[in-house]
């Protein structure tokens, strides 16, 4: 097979492919065999009918059309691999000439090429990221979070205050009518958590144990019951008891309870060590994200909308497969997260745009630094995908070549090499710790 690529104009190109006569004849023979295997013709064993008989039943043109489709599909994919061409969208092959037995077959496909954008500068990269070491404020916040878990509730003889717990009973109505579950008896309610609208909490503040209060408000559109939205709610509330949260003292006794440490000093050192370890684990991800953002800012040119739409489509499929493996559909996910189809599509499209920008920027950096991809790089990448083993690697490489996917493998290698160069070259400045 022979192929060539000719730039037409802008980002368009023509790929010309010539398939030798021997391959044409082999494709025709395979088409006859495939069609014949499906036919049941009296007097002939299945799959043994001669070509003239098959022609009589399905038509010679139909057989040649199937052979031609296979020829064009396979040879086009192989041409992409041989010429190392990355395209956007589907090829335009126009009106194809019919194949003829015993003759070479040539066809031309017009394609849109993946853009090769440039960088305003490919040197002096610098990023600022959070410090890899934990600040005292962060350690205090982590200890305070643990302290909250060891808090106790104690009854107090005073009116309800903000952030208190109140043991209450109430009867509610919506639009002047009772609703299912409108009567609640002795429920421990925590103020300030947003469980109920702020008007409910405001009605409780200042009410002493044994006293009553009335809360009235319009039900907001955040209500889980759409039928109630916009209607007037009224709650007649009895306060039985007021409780306040009591936090343990930050002393050695707390250190023993919270983590089995002899002293607060030892406990605090352990918290610092764990926070530093977690920060270190995420440090390179932060550096990578920041470096890519700086690189993208230097990218010059336009991103074809088709690339973004194509990437968004693949991301939706990947996301659907990942959550469906856990028994959740995309519709279930949107319902659980309160996301509309429009919001979901917009979020995916935004993520796809960022991903495409990053990839094109890495490719621009690869070219600017004159990096190269060796045959061994491709072999290693295919072997990694195949899971090791020469036989599996050779088989996969042949499939990738036929499907026109080898350029995608090379593209992934391009991204990895360019990203490694960027991470090695970037100057990392850590933010000053806040005391």
C-alpha positions as CSV (number, residue, x, y, z in Angstrom):
1,X,0.0,0.0,0.0
2,X,1.2,3.5,-0.8
3,X,0.0,6.8,0.7
4,X,0.8,10.4,0.6
5,X,-0.4,13.6,2.3
6,X,-0.9,16.9,0.6
7,X,-1.8,20.2,2.3
8,X,-4.8,21.8,0.6
9,X,-5.4,25.1,2.5
10,X,-5.4,26.1,6.1
11,X,-5.9,23.0,8.2
12,X,-7.2,20.8,5.4
13,X,-5.2,18.1,3.7
14,X,-5.7,15.3,1.1
15,X,-4.6,11.8,1.9
16,X,-4.2,9.7,-1.3
17,X,-4.0,5.9,-0.8
18,X,-3.3,3.3,-3.4
19,X,-4.1,-0.3,-2.6
20,X,-2.3,-3.0,-4.7
21,X,-4.3,-5.3,-6.9
22,X,-3.4,-8.4,-4.7
23,X,-4.9,-6.7,-1.7
24,X,-8.0,-5.8,-3.7
25,X,-8.4,-9.4,-4.9
26,X,-8.0,-10.6,-1.3
27,X,-10.6,-8.2,0.0
28,X,-13.0,-9.4,-2.7
29,X,-12.4,-13.0,-1.9
30,X,-13.0,-12.2,1.8
31,X,-16.3,-10.5,0.9
32,X,-17.5,-13.5,-1.1
33,X,-16.6,-15.8,1.7
34,X,-18.3,-13.7,4.4
35,X,-21.5,-13.2,2.3
36,X,-21.5,-16.9,1.2
37,X,-21.3,-18.1,4.8
38,X,-24.6,-16.3,5.5
39,X,-26.5,-17.7,2.5
40,X,-28.5,-20.9,2.5
41,X,-28.7,-22.0,-1.1
42,X,-30.4,-25.3,-2.1
43,X,-27.9,-27.7,-3.6
44,X,-24.8,-26.1,-1.9
45,X,-23.4,-26.6,1.5
46,X,-23.4,-23.4,3.5
47,X,-20.4,-21.3,2.6
48,X,-19.5,-23.4,-0.5
49,X,-21.6,-21.7,-3.2
50,X,-19.5,-20.5,-6.1
51,X,-19.2,-16.8,-6.9
52,X,-21.7,-16.8,-9.9
53,X,-24.4,-18.3,-7.6
54,X,-23.7,-15.7,-4.9
55,X,-23.8,-13.0,-7.6
56,X,-27.2,-14.3,-8.6
57,X,-28.6,-14.1,-5.1
58,X,-27.1,-10.8,-3.8
59,X,-25.7,-9.1,-6.8
60,X,-22.0,-8.7,-7.8
61,X,-22.2,-5.0,-7.1
62,X,-23.2,-5.7,-3.4
63,X,-20.2,-8.0,-2.9
64,X,-17.8,-5.5,-4.5
65,X,-19.3,-2.7,-2.4
66,X,-18.7,-4.6,0.8
67,X,-15.1,-5.4,-0.3
68,X,-14.6,-1.7,-1.1
69,X,-15.8,-0.6,2.3
70,X,-13.4,-2.9,4.0
71,X,-10.5,-1.8,1.7
72,X,-11.2,1.9,2.3
73,X,-11.6,1.5,6.1
74,X,-8.5,-0.6,6.6
75,X,-6.2,1.3,4.2
76,X,-7.3,4.7,5.4
77,X,-6.5,3.8,9.0
78,X,-3.2,2.3,8.0
79,X,-2.4,5.5,6.0
80,X,-3.0,7.6,9.1
81,X,-0.6,5.4,11.0
82,X,2.1,5.4,8.3
83,X,1.9,9.1,7.7
84,X,1.5,9.9,11.4
85,X,-1.5,12.1,10.8
86,X,-3.9,13.3,13.5
87,X,-7.3,14.4,12.1
88,X,-10.4,16.0,13.5
89,X,-13.8,14.6,12.6
90,X,-14.6,12.2,9.8
91,X,-12.8,12.1,6.4
92,X,-14.6,13.3,3.2
93,X,-14.0,10.6,0.6
94,X,-16.5,12.1,-1.9
95,X,-17.8,9.8,-4.7
96,X,-15.6,6.7,-4.7
97,X,-14.8,4.9,-7.9
98,X,-15.8,1.2,-7.8
99,X,-13.0,-1.4,-7.3
100,X,-12.1,-3.8,-10.0
101,X,-10.6,-7.3,-9.6
102,X,-7.0,-7.5,-10.6
103,X,-6.4,-3.7,-10.5
104,X,-4.8,-1.3,-8.0
105,X,-7.4,0.9,-6.3
106,X,-6.7,4.5,-5.5
107,X,-8.9,6.9,-3.4
108,X,-8.5,10.3,-1.8
109,X,-9.8,11.5,1.5
110,X,-9.9,15.1,2.5
111,X,-9.4,15.7,6.2
112,X,-9.1,18.4,8.8
113,X,-5.8,18.2,10.6
114,X,-5.2,18.6,14.3
115,X,-3.9,22.2,14.7
116,X,-0.2,22.8,15.5
117,X,-0.3,26.0,17.6
118,X,2.7,27.9,18.9
119,X,3.9,29.4,22.2
120,X,4.7,33.0,22.8
121,X,7.7,31.7,24.8
122,X,9.0,28.3,25.7
123,X,11.4,29.4,28.4
124,X,11.5,30.7,32.0
125,X,8.5,29.0,33.5
126,X,7.7,29.8,37.2
127,X,4.8,28.9,39.4
128,X,3.7,29.7,42.9
129,X,2.1,26.9,44.9
130,X,1.1,26.5,48.6
131,X,3.9,25.6,51.0
132,X,4.6,21.9,51.3
133,X,4.9,22.4,55.1
134,X,1.9,22.9,57.3
135,X,1.3,26.1,59.2
136,X,0.4,26.5,62.8
137,X,-3.0,27.7,61.7
138,X,-3.6,24.5,59.7
139,X,-2.5,22.3,62.6
140,X,-4.8,24.3,65.0
141,X,-7.7,23.8,62.6
142,X,-7.1,20.0,62.4
143,X,-6.9,19.7,66.2
144,X,-10.0,21.8,66.5
145,X,-11.8,19.5,64.1
146,X,-10.9,16.5,66.3
147,X,-11.8,18.5,69.4
148,X,-15.3,19.0,68.0
149,X,-15.7,15.2,67.8
150,X,-15.0,14.9,71.6
151,X,-17.5,17.6,72.5
152,X,-20.3,16.9,75.0
153,X,-23.7,18.4,75.4
154,X,-24.7,19.9,78.8
155,X,-28.1,21.2,79.9
156,X,-28.1,24.9,80.8
157,X,-30.7,26.9,82.7
158,X,-31.1,29.9,80.3
159,X,-32.8,30.9,77.0
160,X,-31.8,29.5,73.7
161,X,-28.7,31.2,72.1
162,X,-27.2,30.9,68.6
163,X,-25.4,27.5,68.0
164,X,-27.2,25.9,71.0
165,X,-29.1,22.6,70.9
166,X,-32.8,22.8,71.8
167,X,-35.0,19.9,72.7
168,X,-38.2,20.9,71.0
169,X,-41.7,19.8,70.0
170,X,-43.6,21.5,67.2
171,X,-46.7,21.4,65.0
172,X,-46.3,22.8,61.5
173,X,-48.7,23.9,58.7
174,X,-48.1,24.9,55.1
175,X,-50.5,27.3,53.5
176,X,-52.6,26.9,56.6
177,X,-53.0,23.1,56.2
178,X,-51.3,20.3,58.1
179,X,-49.0,18.0,56.1
180,X,-47.7,14.5,56.5
181,X,-45.3,14.4,59.5
182,X,-46.2,17.9,60.7
183,X,-46.1,16.9,64.4
184,X,-42.7,16.3,66.0
185,X,-42.3,15.5,69.7
186,X,-39.0,16.1,71.6
187,X,-36.5,16.5,68.8
188,X,-33.0,17.7,69.6
189,X,-32.5,20.5,67.1
190,X,-29.1,22.2,66.5
191,X,-29.3,25.9,65.6
192,X,-27.0,27.3,63.0
193,X,-26.7,24.1,60.9
194,X,-29.0,25.3,58.1
195,X,-31.4,22.3,58.7
196,X,-34.3,24.8,58.7
197,X,-34.6,28.3,57.3
198,X,-33.0,31.1,59.3
199,X,-36.4,32.4,60.5
200,X,-36.9,29.1,62.4
201,X,-33.7,29.6,64.3
202,X,-34.4,33.3,64.9
203,X,-37.8,32.4,66.5
204,X,-36.0,30.0,69.0
205,X,-33.3,32.4,70.1
206,X,-34.2,34.0,73.5
207,X,-36.8,31.4,74.3
208,X,-36.4,29.8,77.8
209,X,-37.1,26.2,78.6
210,X,-40.8,25.7,79.2
211,X,-41.7,28.6,76.9
212,X,-43.1,28.6,73.3
213,X,-42.4,30.4,70.1
214,X,-43.9,30.7,66.6
215,X,-41.9,30.7,63.4
216,X,-43.4,31.9,60.2
217,X,-41.8,32.2,56.8
218,X,-42.2,31.6,53.1
219,X,-40.9,28.3,52.0
220,X,-37.8,28.9,49.8
221,X,-37.1,27.3,46.4
222,X,-34.4,25.2,48.0
223,X,-37.1,23.0,49.6
224,X,-37.0,19.3,48.7
225,X,-40.8,19.4,48.3
226,X,-41.6,21.5,45.2
227,X,-45.3,21.6,46.1
228,X,-44.5,23.7,49.2
229,X,-42.2,26.3,47.5
230,X,-43.6,29.8,47.9
231,X,-46.2,28.9,50.4
232,X,-46.4,30.3,54.0
233,X,-45.2,27.9,56.7
234,X,-46.1,28.3,60.4
235,X,-44.5,26.3,63.2
236,X,-45.8,26.4,66.8
237,X,-42.7,25.4,68.9
238,X,-42.4,24.3,72.5
239,X,-38.9,24.4,74.0
240,X,-38.3,21.7,76.7
241,X,-34.6,21.9,77.3
242,X,-31.6,23.9,76.2
243,X,-28.2,22.2,75.7
244,X,-24.8,23.8,74.9
245,X,-21.7,22.2,73.4
246,X,-18.8,21.9,75.8
247,X,-15.4,21.3,74.2
248,X,-12.7,19.5,76.1
249,X,-9.6,21.3,77.3
250,X,-6.6,21.1,75.0
251,X,-4.4,19.4,77.6
252,X,-2.5,16.2,78.0
253,X,-5.7,14.3,78.9
254,X,-7.2,15.3,75.6
255,X,-4.0,14.1,73.8
256,X,-4.5,10.7,75.4
257,X,-8.1,10.5,74.4
258,X,-7.7,11.9,70.9
259,X,-4.7,9.9,69.8
260,X,-3.1,7.9,72.6
261,X,-0.3,10.4,73.1
262,X,1.4,11.2,76.4
263,X,1.3,15.0,75.8
264,X,-0.2,17.7,73.6
265,X,3.2,18.4,72.3
266,X,3.5,14.8,71.0
267,X,0.0,14.9,69.6
268,X,0.6,18.2,67.9
269,X,3.9,16.8,66.4
270,X,2.0,13.8,65.0
271,X,-0.7,16.1,63.5
272,X,2.0,18.2,61.8
273,X,3.7,15.1,60.4
274,X,0.5,13.7,58.9
275,X,-0.5,17.0,57.4
276,X,3.0,17.5,55.9
277,X,2.8,14.0,54.5
278,X,-0.6,14.7,52.9
279,X,0.7,18.0,51.5
280,X,3.8,16.3,50.0
281,X,1.6,13.8,48.3
282,X,-0.4,16.5,46.6
283,X,2.5,18.9,46.0
284,X,3.5,17.5,42.6
285,X,-0.2,17.6,41.4
286,X,-0.4,21.3,42.4
287,X,2.9,22.0,40.6
288,X,1.7,20.2,37.5
289,X,-1.6,22.0,37.4
290,X,0.0,25.4,37.9
291,X,2.7,24.7,35.3
292,X,0.1,23.6,32.8
293,X,-1.9,26.8,33.5
294,X,1.1,29.0,32.8
295,X,1.9,27.0,29.6
296,X,-1.6,27.4,28.3
297,X,-1.5,31.2,28.9
298,X,1.3,31.3,26.3
299,X,-0.5,29.3,23.7
300,X,-1.3,31.3,20.5
301,X,-4.0,30.3,18.1
302,X,-7.6,29.1,18.1
303,X,-8.9,25.7,19.2
304,X,-11.3,24.1,16.7
305,X,-14.8,23.6,18.3
306,X,-14.9,20.1,16.8
307,X,-12.0,19.1,19.0
308,X,-13.8,20.3,22.1
309,X,-17.1,18.7,21.2
310,X,-15.3,15.4,20.4
311,X,-13.4,15.4,23.7
312,X,-16.6,16.3,25.6
313,X,-18.3,13.4,24.0
314,X,-15.5,10.9,25.0
315,X,-15.5,12.4,28.5
316,X,-19.2,11.8,28.9
317,X,-18.8,8.2,27.7
318,X,-15.9,7.6,30.1
319,X,-17.8,9.2,33.0
320,X,-20.9,7.1,32.2
321,X,-18.9,3.9,32.1
322,X,-17.2,4.7,35.4
323,X,-20.4,5.3,37.4
324,X,-22.4,2.6,35.7
325,X,-19.8,0.2,36.9
326,X,-21.0,1.2,40.4
327,X,-24.6,0.7,39.4
328,X,-25.4,4.4,38.9
329,X,-26.7,5.9,35.7
330,X,-26.0,9.4,34.5
331,X,-29.6,10.4,35.2
332,X,-29.3,9.0,38.8
333,X,-26.1,11.0,39.3
334,X,-27.7,14.3,38.1
335,X,-30.7,13.7,40.3
336,X,-28.5,12.9,43.4
337,X,-26.3,16.0,42.8
338,X,-29.2,18.3,41.8
339,X,-27.5,18.9,38.4
340,X,-29.6,19.7,35.4
341,X,-28.7,18.2,32.0
342,X,-27.6,21.7,30.8
343,X,-25.3,22.2,33.8
344,X,-23.8,18.7,33.3
345,X,-23.1,19.3,29.6
346,X,-21.6,22.8,30.3
347,X,-19.4,21.4,33.1
348,X,-18.1,18.6,30.8
349,X,-17.6,21.0,27.9
350,X,-15.6,23.4,30.2
351,X,-13.4,20.5,31.3
352,X,-13.0,19.3,27.7
353,X,-11.9,22.8,26.6
354,X,-9.2,22.9,29.4
355,X,-8.0,19.4,28.5
356,X,-7.7,20.3,24.8
357,X,-5.9,23.6,25.5
358,X,-3.4,21.7,27.8
359,X,-2.7,19.0,25.2
360,X,-2.2,21.5,22.3
361,X,0.1,23.6,24.6
362,X,2.2,20.5,25.4
363,X,2.4,19.6,21.7
364,X,3.6,23.2,21.0
365,X,6.2,22.9,23.7
366,X,7.4,19.5,22.3
367,X,7.9,21.1,18.9
368,X,9.5,24.2,20.3
369,X,12.1,22.1,22.2
370,X,12.7,19.9,19.2
371,X,11.9,16.7,21.2
372,X,11.7,13.4,19.3
373,X,9.9,10.1,19.6
374,X,11.9,7.0,18.9
375,X,10.6,3.6,17.7
376,X,11.5,2.2,21.1
377,X,9.3,4.9,22.8
378,X,6.3,3.7,20.7
379,X,7.2,0.0,21.4
380,X,7.3,0.7,25.1
381,X,4.0,2.5,25.1
382,X,2.3,-0.2,23.1
383,X,3.8,-2.9,25.4
384,X,2.4,-1.0,28.4
385,X,-1.1,-0.8,26.9
386,X,-0.9,-4.5,25.9
387,X,0.2,-5.5,29.4
388,X,3.5,-6.9,28.5
389,X,4.6,-9.9,26.3
390,X,6.0,-9.7,22.8
391,X,3.1,-11.6,21.1
392,X,0.4,-9.4,22.7
393,X,2.5,-6.3,21.9
394,X,3.0,-7.2,18.3
395,X,-0.7,-8.1,17.9
396,X,-1.8,-4.8,19.5
397,X,0.6,-2.7,17.4
398,X,-0.8,-4.3,14.2
399,X,-4.4,-3.5,15.3
400,X,-3.4,0.1,16.2
401,X,-1.7,0.5,12.8
402,X,-4.8,-0.8,11.0
403,X,-7.2,1.3,13.0
404,X,-5.1,4.5,12.5
405,X,-4.5,4.7,16.2
406,X,-0.7,4.7,16.3
407,X,-0.7,8.5,15.9
408,X,-2.8,8.7,19.1
409,X,-0.1,6.6,20.9
410,X,2.6,9.0,19.6
411,X,0.5,11.9,20.7
412,X,0.3,10.5,24.3
413,X,4.0,10.0,24.3
414,X,4.4,13.7,23.1
415,X,2.3,14.8,26.1
416,X,4.3,12.8,28.6
417,X,7.7,13.9,27.3
418,X,6.6,17.6,27.2
419,X,5.1,17.5,30.6
420,X,8.2,15.9,32.1
421,X,10.4,18.6,30.5
422,X,8.0,21.3,31.9
423,X,8.0,19.9,35.4
424,X,11.8,19.5,35.4
425,X,12.3,23.1,34.0
426,X,9.7,25.0,36.0
427,X,10.9,27.2,39.0
428,X,8.6,26.4,42.0
429,X,8.0,29.2,44.5
430,X,6.2,28.2,47.7
431,X,3.8,30.6,49.3
432,X,4.8,32.0,52.7
433,X,3.1,30.2,55.6
434,X,0.4,32.1,57.4
435,X,0.9,32.1,61.2
